[in-house]
Amino acid sequence: MKKVLFILASAELGGAEKQAIILASEIIKQNIFLVEFVLFDDFRGAASDRLSEKNIKTYFCKPISSKYLLITWFRIFKYWQLLLKISPDYLLPYTYYPNIYSCFLSKYIRENKCIWNQRDEGIGFNQSFITRKALSRADYFIANSKNAREFLLHLNIPSEKIAIIQNGFINTTVKTPRSQIRRSLNIEEETLICCMISNITPYKDHDTLLKAWKIVCDTLNDRSLVLLLVGRLGSTYESLVSLAAKLSITSQILFMGPTDDINQILNAVDLSVLSSRSEGLPNVLIETMFAKVPFTGTNIPGIVNVLGNDYSQYLSEPGNCQDMAEKIIWFIRNPIETNELAQRNFNILADKYSSERLLKDTVMLLETNEPGFKEEPKK
């Protein structure tokens, strides 16, 4: 049986890691390929723990990039040795550094097919020598959204080598009652919860959300409100804590940290929001739609491509706290209309983002010499 090697940038659980594990689980369930993982990380995290629970063989590899060129090339050499040992038939890297180093080295291991997996609009992309070589050595390219595909085309990647494969999701039923979930968070039943589910990094622009939340709290000062921030407490966490104190909204914000059960959290909240300035295809948006929770966020291609151009009126300009506050307030004040929008969003999902379709499209790309589905199906 042929072997697929998934390569991830972190042992923590973000959107890309979650997608890789969903696809790997479907491959194993259908007994299509052998599956193994490489994680560019020094420590265990939620993603590696989940792989361990599923008994998926996992290798740890030191993060390759270093400010010292000699160290970087030494780590590239060690990664190459690991690839020789694993001897995969297919390489499926996720995100920037796994894409670069896996595709670059694919030429120097036994016959294989290496797929560049573009998950965003090119955040932090650097046209270095090794990046150009990696792009030229990739057999095919996966884009998980139209804007990710446009970025690849901008790099002069031939369109016939690009396959759009949408993220896949498993719609699970939440068994824990909403009231019990709220009690576990120490939040009263009558409190309105607005949440953002995203690791706390500069790209997600939590600053704008906190400034918007200050406006919301001042405007709706007769309501009990909580902004629930769910996700890994990353590089901007301390500055956000300071900003919340400066805005005098500390008591109306809860930094929850990461969780493995997003569906359970969504079952307890009233509104989901995403303040990102850039996204490929945000996992939390699809999870919110499956959960039938009202959603507002920034008017960026990664969100609009999913919800449709007609939904732009419910989205805010990126980086504009006043606009975002006004959208959040509208959703809070109009519960009937917002619940109708949540049902509308659920209805447009159909099978477009199913794990079954993710599996089918990916296996087709791996086992054939033509993507065969270069464009998204026309509606």
Secondary structure, DSSP 8 states (H G I E B T S, - for coil): --EEEEEES-SS--HHHHHHHHHHHHHHHHT-SEEEEEEE-SS--HHHHHHHHTT-EEEEE-----SSHHHHHHHHHHHHHHHHHH--SEEEE-SHHHHHHHHHHGGGSSS-EEEEEE-SS-TT----HHHHHHHHH-SEEEESSHHHHHHHHHTT--GGGEEE----B------S-HHHHHHHTT--TTSEEEEEES---GGG-HHHHHHHHHHHHHHTTTS-EEEEEES---TTHHHHHHHHHHTT-GGGEEEEE--S-HHHHHHH-SEEEE--S--SS-HHHHHHHHTT--EEEB--HHHHHHH-GGGGGGSB-TT-HHHHHHHHHHHHH-HHHHHHHHHHHHHTTTTTTBHHHHHHHHHHHHHSSS-S--S----
